[in-house]
Amino acid sequence: TGETWENFSSRIPELGAIAEAFIEGSEKRSPSVQGRIVPSGEVEILSTHDQILGGPDGQIFLGCRFPADESYRLELQELGRKIGQNLAEKGALEQFGIDYVAVRQEDGKWDIQAIEINLRKGGTTHPFMALKLLTNGRYERSTGSFYSQQGRPKYYVASDNLKKECYRGLLPNDLMDIIADNQLHFDSGTETGTVFHLMGCLSEFGKLGLTSIGNSPQEAEEIYNKVVKVLDRETQY
């Protein structure tokens, strides 16, 4: 409360300052790109996502869709590569993530503005690693898509924050029974279905994480919505 502009402004030449600008637009999205810097300095692009945000101010990370929208997916990769190269020149190593704001313009194109760099694994890391381990597939940078060993493109909707009051008191064993009874599990034959995590949070907080994998964006969305619908039905009293 005792801070003054005179004192604060006098420290800017020493500490620097960050200026924030509000980005105008009626249709906005929050895509991200993940990469890795190897010891040689080479930058590898790992994935792109459209992040799902919510909460009171619409800024809480709730989950993500993979991959990012086709209309700006490859541009995201190139922007991420350039930022990654700049980070590599500064001595950064290993995984990084960049968050963007994408705003649709009148001509239908997207204006993409980078807003944050995270020098760590993030909320989109776990679902992508789950997809990779379950399918033993590969990410193809030329298309920005992920393909199974059979050459099928794979998509998912994931969340580490599916939380509802009615889920409280549900034990992991109860969840396993619900998954089995309603065939919500991941099927290694079709390489579709849902994998769950954070099940230890269920009983006390009514919260869990899940990754719903499909062979199209629509199928992944449908699988995710089915899980939520079944859990809601099974926990209503």
C-alpha positions as CSV (number, residue, x, y, z in Angstrom):
1,T,0.0,0.0,0.0
2,G,2.9,2.3,0.5
3,E,4.3,1.8,-3.1
4,T,4.6,4.9,-5.2
5,W,5.0,5.3,-9.0
6,E,8.3,7.2,-8.4
7,N,9.8,4.4,-6.5
8,F,8.4,1.6,-8.7
9,S,9.4,3.3,-12.0
10,S,12.9,3.9,-10.8
11,R,13.4,0.1,-10.5
12,I,12.3,-0.6,-14.1
13,P,15.7,0.1,-15.7
14,E,17.2,-2.4,-13.3
15,L,14.6,-5.1,-13.3
16,G,12.8,-4.6,-16.6
17,A,9.0,-4.8,-17.1
18,I,6.4,-6.9,-18.8
19,A,3.6,-5.1,-20.7
20,E,0.4,-7.0,-21.4
21,A,-2.1,-6.2,-24.2
22,F,-5.6,-7.5,-24.6
23,I,-6.1,-9.3,-27.9
24,E,-9.4,-8.3,-29.6
25,G,-11.6,-10.8,-31.3
26,S,-15.0,-12.4,-31.1
27,E,-13.8,-16.0,-31.7
28,K,-10.8,-17.1,-29.8
29,R,-9.0,-20.4,-29.1
30,S,-6.2,-21.4,-26.9
31,P,-3.8,-23.7,-28.8
32,S,-0.4,-24.9,-27.7
33,V,2.6,-26.6,-29.1
34,Q,5.0,-28.9,-27.2
35,G,8.7,-29.4,-28.2
36,R,12.0,-30.7,-26.9
37,I,15.5,-29.3,-27.2
38,V,18.1,-32.1,-27.4
39,P,21.8,-31.6,-26.3
40,S,22.9,-30.9,-29.9
41,G,20.6,-27.9,-29.9
42,E,18.1,-29.4,-32.4
43,V,14.5,-28.7,-31.7
44,E,11.9,-31.5,-32.0
45,I,8.2,-30.7,-32.2
46,L,6.3,-33.2,-30.2
47,S,2.6,-32.2,-30.5
48,T,0.0,-29.5,-30.9
49,H,-3.3,-29.2,-28.9
50,D,-6.4,-27.1,-28.6
51,Q,-6.7,-26.4,-24.8
52,I,-10.0,-26.6,-23.1
53,L,-10.3,-23.7,-20.6
54,G,-13.0,-23.0,-17.9
55,G,-13.5,-21.9,-14.4
56,P,-14.9,-18.6,-13.1
57,D,-12.7,-16.5,-15.4
58,G,-12.4,-19.0,-18.3
59,Q,-8.7,-19.2,-17.7
60,I,-8.4,-22.6,-15.9
61,F,-6.8,-25.5,-17.8
62,L,-9.5,-28.2,-17.8
63,G,-8.2,-30.4,-20.7
64,C,-7.2,-30.6,-24.3
65,R,-8.0,-31.9,-27.8
66,F,-5.3,-33.5,-29.9
67,P,-4.3,-32.5,-32.5
68,A,-4.8,-28.7,-32.8
69,D,-7.2,-27.5,-35.5
70,E,-6.0,-28.4,-39.0
71,S,-6.3,-24.8,-40.2
72,Y,-3.4,-23.6,-38.0
73,R,-1.7,-26.8,-36.8
74,L,1.3,-26.5,-39.1
75,E,1.7,-22.8,-38.5
76,L,1.8,-23.6,-34.7
77,Q,4.6,-26.1,-35.3
78,E,6.7,-23.6,-37.2
79,L,6.2,-20.9,-34.6
80,G,7.1,-23.4,-31.9
81,R,10.2,-24.4,-33.8
82,K,11.4,-20.8,-34.1
83,I,10.8,-20.1,-30.4
84,G,12.5,-23.4,-29.5
85,Q,15.6,-22.4,-31.5
86,N,15.8,-19.1,-29.7
87,L,15.5,-21.0,-26.4
88,A,18.2,-23.4,-27.5
89,E,20.6,-20.5,-28.2
90,K,20.0,-19.3,-24.7
91,G,21.0,-22.7,-23.3
92,A,17.6,-24.2,-22.6
93,L,17.3,-28.0,-22.8
94,E,14.6,-30.7,-22.7
95,Q,10.9,-30.2,-23.0
96,F,9.1,-26.9,-23.4
97,G,5.5,-25.8,-24.1
98,I,4.1,-22.6,-25.7
99,D,0.6,-21.3,-25.2
100,Y,-1.1,-19.1,-27.8
101,V,-4.2,-17.2,-28.4
102,A,-5.7,-17.7,-31.9
103,V,-8.2,-15.2,-33.2
104,R,-10.3,-15.8,-36.3
105,Q,-10.1,-12.8,-38.8
106,E,-12.8,-11.6,-41.1
107,D,-11.1,-13.4,-44.0
108,G,-11.4,-16.7,-42.1
109,K,-7.6,-16.9,-41.3
110,W,-6.3,-17.1,-37.8
111,D,-4.1,-14.5,-36.1
112,I,-1.8,-16.4,-33.7
113,Q,-0.2,-14.7,-30.7
114,A,2.2,-16.4,-28.3
115,I,1.4,-15.6,-24.7
116,E,3.5,-17.9,-22.5
117,I,6.5,-20.2,-22.5
118,N,6.7,-23.1,-20.0
119,L,10.1,-24.7,-19.6
120,R,8.7,-28.0,-18.3
121,K,6.2,-30.8,-19.1
122,G,2.6,-29.6,-18.9
123,G,-1.0,-30.6,-18.8
124,T,-0.9,-31.9,-22.4
125,T,2.2,-34.1,-21.8
126,H,0.5,-37.0,-20.0
127,P,-2.3,-37.7,-22.5
128,F,0.1,-37.6,-25.4
129,M,2.5,-40.0,-23.7
130,A,-0.5,-42.3,-22.9
131,L,-1.5,-42.3,-26.6
132,K,2.1,-43.1,-27.7
133,L,2.5,-45.9,-25.2
134,L,-0.9,-47.5,-25.9
135,T,-0.5,-47.5,-29.7
136,N,3.3,-47.5,-30.2
137,G,2.6,-45.0,-33.0
138,R,4.4,-42.0,-34.3
139,Y,3.9,-38.2,-34.7
140,E,4.2,-37.0,-38.3
141,R,5.4,-33.4,-38.4
142,S,4.5,-33.0,-42.1
143,T,0.8,-33.3,-41.2
144,G,0.8,-32.6,-37.5
145,S,-1.0,-35.9,-36.9
146,F,-0.3,-39.0,-34.9
147,Y,-0.6,-42.4,-36.6
148,S,-0.9,-45.9,-35.1
149,Q,1.3,-48.7,-36.4
150,Q,-1.5,-49.6,-38.7
151,G,-1.4,-46.1,-40.2
152,R,-4.6,-44.9,-38.6
153,P,-4.6,-41.2,-37.5
154,K,-5.5,-41.0,-33.8
155,Y,-7.3,-38.3,-31.9
156,Y,-8.2,-37.7,-28.3
157,V,-10.0,-35.5,-25.8
158,A,-8.4,-35.5,-22.4
159,S,-8.9,-33.9,-19.0
160,D,-7.1,-34.0,-15.7
161,N,-9.9,-32.0,-14.0
162,L,-13.2,-33.9,-14.5
163,K,-14.7,-32.9,-11.1
164,K,-18.3,-33.2,-9.9
165,E,-19.7,-33.3,-6.4
166,C,-21.7,-36.4,-7.1
167,Y,-18.5,-38.3,-7.8
168,R,-17.3,-37.9,-4.2
169,G,-17.3,-41.1,-2.2
170,L,-16.6,-43.2,-5.3
171,L,-13.7,-45.6,-4.8
172,P,-11.3,-46.6,-7.5
173,N,-12.7,-50.2,-7.3
174,D,-16.2,-48.7,-7.9
175,L,-14.9,-46.9,-10.9
176,M,-13.4,-50.1,-12.3
177,D,-16.7,-51.8,-11.9
178,I,-18.5,-49.0,-13.8
179,I,-15.8,-49.1,-16.6
180,A,-16.2,-52.8,-17.0
181,D,-20.0,-52.9,-16.9
182,N,-20.3,-50.2,-19.5
183,Q,-17.3,-51.2,-21.6
184,L,-15.6,-47.8,-21.3
185,H,-12.1,-49.3,-21.2
186,F,-9.4,-48.8,-23.9
187,D,-9.7,-51.6,-26.5
188,S,-6.2,-52.5,-27.9
189,G,-7.9,-54.1,-30.9
190,T,-9.6,-51.0,-32.2
191,E,-7.1,-48.7,-30.3
192,T,-10.1,-46.6,-29.1
193,G,-11.6,-46.1,-25.7
194,T,-10.6,-44.3,-22.5
195,V,-7.8,-44.6,-20.0
196,F,-8.1,-43.2,-16.5
197,H,-5.8,-41.6,-14.0
198,L,-5.9,-39.5,-10.8
199,M,-8.3,-42.1,-9.4
200,G,-7.0,-41.6,-5.9
201,C,-8.7,-38.1,-5.9
202,L,-12.2,-39.5,-6.5
203,S,-13.4,-40.4,-3.1
204,E,-12.4,-37.2,-1.3
205,F,-12.5,-34.6,-4.1
206,G,-14.8,-36.1,-6.7
207,K,-12.1,-35.6,-9.3
208,L,-10.4,-37.8,-11.9
209,G,-8.5,-37.7,-15.1
210,L,-9.1,-39.4,-18.4
211,T,-8.0,-39.6,-22.0
212,S,-10.6,-40.7,-24.6
213,I,-9.0,-41.9,-27.8
214,G,-10.8,-42.2,-31.2
215,N,-10.1,-42.6,-34.9
216,S,-11.7,-39.2,-35.6
217,P,-12.2,-36.0,-33.6
218,Q,-15.9,-36.7,-33.5
219,E,-15.4,-40.3,-32.2
220,A,-13.0,-39.1,-29.5
221,E,-15.5,-36.5,-28.4
222,E,-18.3,-39.0,-28.3
223,I,-16.3,-41.5,-26.3
224,Y,-15.4,-38.8,-23.8
225,N,-19.0,-37.6,-23.5
226,K,-20.2,-41.2,-23.0
227,V,-17.9,-41.6,-20.1
228,V,-19.2,-38.4,-18.4
229,K,-22.8,-39.5,-19.1
230,V,-22.3,-42.9,-17.6
231,L,-20.5,-41.6,-14.5
232,D,-23.3,-39.0,-14.0
233,R,-25.9,-41.7,-14.2
234,E,-24.2,-44.1,-11.9
235,T,-23.6,-41.5,-9.2
236,Q,-27.0,-39.9,-9.1
237,Y,-28.9,-40.8,-5.9
